């Protein structure tokens, strides 16, 4: 289904003025026709004016008003005849019907405002529902629990920025383009998240080139978001939609393993900190021994060096402040 743009239909004001003039003229003609019919019995003016007065309003049903970034998909007796795009006052065939299968679909996104089911809906509201918005909208999809490539359950949510670019495909190629987009977002998110670990893991290939890399959901959020956007775009191109951007809005381990993973991260941080402390302590001991031996002022044998190294490492690597013991006697 290809989109057809209806041009040259911005003559709604002319049609409105003509209908009003014809209606006034028919009412005036009916009055004069009734007078003539009563006096002379001639009904040739009265009957046509009455018929026109009864049907002059019908072309007004074909008047359509569009605001910027709005469109109307029109069908005539079930056949697609074209789409109105662009702001203006249009006049179309009164038998044309505007089609929007997603008019009553309310998702967690911008542009969707729920209407109370007990509220009486006016004809103007019904007409506005049939309009398709061409504005950029944001779909904030619900959080999902998905297993990453290591089997760890994670909770992730995304926000997808999208818009309709082909109204005919959006209306006729899918049953409901809003629900279709939401389902495709869920499916694409699962496919991409299963490729990545939550955090950097060894021997994991996230690019598909057969070489292990450091890709992860937490550290490669920009790359992951781009892949999610491309995946969704490939799925919704036949529905006439363009995915402008996709962003990760929430990312965390699932509650059942969050505490264990926190302990793992804490243990990893402690190990890294201890490694840094030991490396610094060894460097300080080496510097201390080198400074003492400079100039030959202090000469230490191997046993005294070992004792000094042991004491310095205990002091520098300990968790608490050292309590020094001063030896005033001999070391032996």
N, C-alpha and C positions, 0 to 999 in steps of 0.2 A: 504494500500500500504506500503510494507516494503522496506527499502533501501537495495540495493545489491551493495557491493563495488567490483569493477573490479580490480583484482590483476594480476600481471604478464604481464602487458601491457606496461611496460617501455622499449620498444624496438624500439623507434622511430628513434634513430640514426642508428641502424642496417638497418631498413627499408629504411631510406633515402639513405644510402650508396649503398644498393642493387639496389634501383631504379635508382640512378645516373649511376652505372656501367651498368645496363641493357640498359639504354637509350643510353649511349655512344656506347655500343656494337651493339645495333640495328642500330644506324646511320652508324657506320663503316661497318656493314654487308650489309646495304642497298647499300652503295657505291660499295662494291665489288660485290654484287649481280647484280647491274646494269651493271657493266663491264662484268661479266660472261654472263649475258643475251644477251648483244650485240654481244659478240664473239661466243658463242655456242648456244644461244637461250634457255638455261636452266633457268627457273624462280623459281626453288625450294628454292633458298636462298633469292632472292629479295623480293618476296611477304611476307613471314613470317616476315622478318626484317622490312618491311614497316608497317605491322600491329602492331608489337611490338613498333615501334617508335611512332606510333599514340596513344598508350594507356599506355605507361610505366609511364606517369605522374599521371595517375588516382589514384594509391595507395597513392600518396602524399597528397590527400585530406583527408586521414584518420589520418594525423599527428596532434597531439594536444600537446600544451605546457601549463603547469600549473605552476603557482607560488605558494608560500606558502599560506595556508589558502584560497585556491580556489577549486572549484568543478565543474564538468560537469555532467549533467544528460542526458544520451544518450537514444534515442529511435531508433528502426529499424523498418521501415514500420508501425509506430504507436504503436509498442510494447516496453514497458520499458525493457531495457536489463541490465542496471546497471549504477553506478556512479563512475566517476574517482575522486579520492581524493589524495591530496599530490602533492608536486612539482615534476616535471619530464617531460620527453619527451616521449609521448605515441603514439602508433600506434593502431588504431582501424579500424573497417570496414568503408570504405569510404562512404557507404550509411547511416551510422549513423548520426542522427541529434541531436544537443544539444538543450535542451529545457529550457527556462527561461521566464515564462510569465510576470515577473515583471521587465524585462530588461529596458523597457522604462518608468517605473513609477518613477516620481521624487517627493519625499516627502521632508519635512523640516527636513532632517536628515543627519548625516555624511555618506559619501560614495556616495551621489547622486549629480552629477554635470550635470546641464542642458546642452543639446546640441542644437545649433542653428538649426531651421528647414530647413534653406536653405543651410546648410553645406553638402557637398558631403561626405558620409560616406564610408570609405574604408572597404575592407573585413576583415582586422585585427581588426578594431573597432567593426564590427559585431560579430566576434568571441569572443572578450572580453566581449561584452554585454551578450552573452549566458552563461558566467561563473557566478556561484553563489558564492558570497563572504561568507566565514565562519568566518570572523572577527567579533569582538564585535562592534556593531554599536549603535548609540544613536539617538532615535527619539524624537525630540522636538515638541510635539504636540501643536496645537494652543490653545490659551486661550479660556475657555468656561465659560458661565454664567450659574450657577447652583444654585438652591435654597437649602439652608441648612435645617436641621431638624426643624428649627423654621420658615421657610418660607422666610428668608432673602436672597436676591440674592447676590451671591459672584462670583467673577471672579477668576479662578484658572487655572494654567498651570502646566504640568508635563513633565519631561524628562525620557524616558524609554530606558534603555540599554538592548540590545537583540542580539541574534545571531541565525543562522540556525544550528540545530543539526541533522536533518533528511531531506536530500534534496528531497527524493522521496515524503514524505508527504507535504513538502512545495510546490512542483511543481504540484502534482496531486490531493491532497486532497482539495485544495482551488483554486479559479480561479486566484487570485493575492495575494500572501502572504504579500506584503508590505501594500496594501490597507486594507487587512483583519486585519493586526495588528493595523493600525491606527484607524479603526472603533471600534475594540474591546477595545482599550485604551480609546476612548471616552465613550463607554458604561460602562466600569468598573469604570471610574472616576465618572460618574454620580451616579452610584449605591452606591459608598462608601461615597461621599460627602453628600448625602441626609441623612446619618445616624448621622452625626456630626453637632453641632452648630459651628459657626465661633469662638465664644469665650465661655468660661465656662458659662453654664446656669444651673439653678436648675431643678431637677426632669427630667433629660435627661439620658436615658440608651443608651450608644453607644456600649456596648459589647454584648447585647442580653441576659444577665443573669437575667434581671428583677430588677436589683439594680441600682439606679441612681449613676452616677460617674461624674468625672470632665474631661472627654475627650472632646477635641475640635480640630478644624482644626489648630488653631494657636498654641495651647499649646502641642498638641500631634502629631506633624508632622511626627516623626519617626514611630509611630504606624500606622498612616494613610497611609504613604508611603508603609509600609510593607503589609497592607491589600490591597492596590491598586495593588501592585506587584503580590500577591497571586491570586487576582481576574483575572488579565490579564493572568497569567500563566495557570489557569484552562481553559481559553477560547481558548488559542492558542496551547495547547498541541497536538491537532490533526493536526495542521498545521506544526508540526516538528520544532517549535521554542522554545527557552529557554529565559525567562525573567531574566536577571541577576540582575537588580536593577531598581527601580522606585523612583523618587525624585520629590517633589513639587518645582517648579521653580518660581511660582508667586502666590500670594494669597492676595486678597483685596476685600473689599466690592464693589459692583457694583456702578457706578457713581451716579445713581439716589438716593441712600440712603447713600452714603459715608459721606456727610456733616452732616446728622442727626446722624449717628452713631458716628461721631467725637465729636459732642456735647454731646452725651451720655457718651462717654469715658471721656470727660473733666469733666462732672458733677460727674461721679463716682470718678475720681481722686481728685476733690475738696472735696467731702464728706470724702474720706479716709484721706486726709490731715487735714481737720478740726477735725476729730475724734482724730487723733494723737495729734493735738495741744491741744485739750480740755483735753485729758488724761494726757498729760504732765503738763498742767497748774494746774489741780487738785492736782497732786502729788507734785508740787512745793508749792502750798498753804498749803497742809497738812504738808509738811516739815517745812515751815516757822512758822506755828503756834506751831508745836512741839518744834522748837528751841527757840522760844520766851518764852514758858512756862517752859523750863528747868531751874532749879535752883530757880524758883519763882521770877525772877527779874522783869518780866512784867506780870501783871495780867489783863486780859481782860474779861469783862463780855460778855454775849451772843450777845448783841447789837453791841458792838465794834468788836467782832469776825465777825459778819455778814457784817459789813461795810468794814472790812479789806479784807474779802474774796471777796466781790463784787468788790472792787477797784483792787485787784490783778488779778482777772479773766478778768476784762476789759483791764488791761494793757497787760496781757500775751496773750489774745486771739484776740486782735485788729489787724486790717490790717495795721495800720499806727503806727508810733512811738508815745508813750504817751507824753502829755504835762502836767507835774505834777503841781499841785497847792499846795503850802505849807501853811498849816493852822497854824498860830502862836498863835491862841487863843484856847479856850476850844472846845471840840467836841460837847458840849451841848449848 
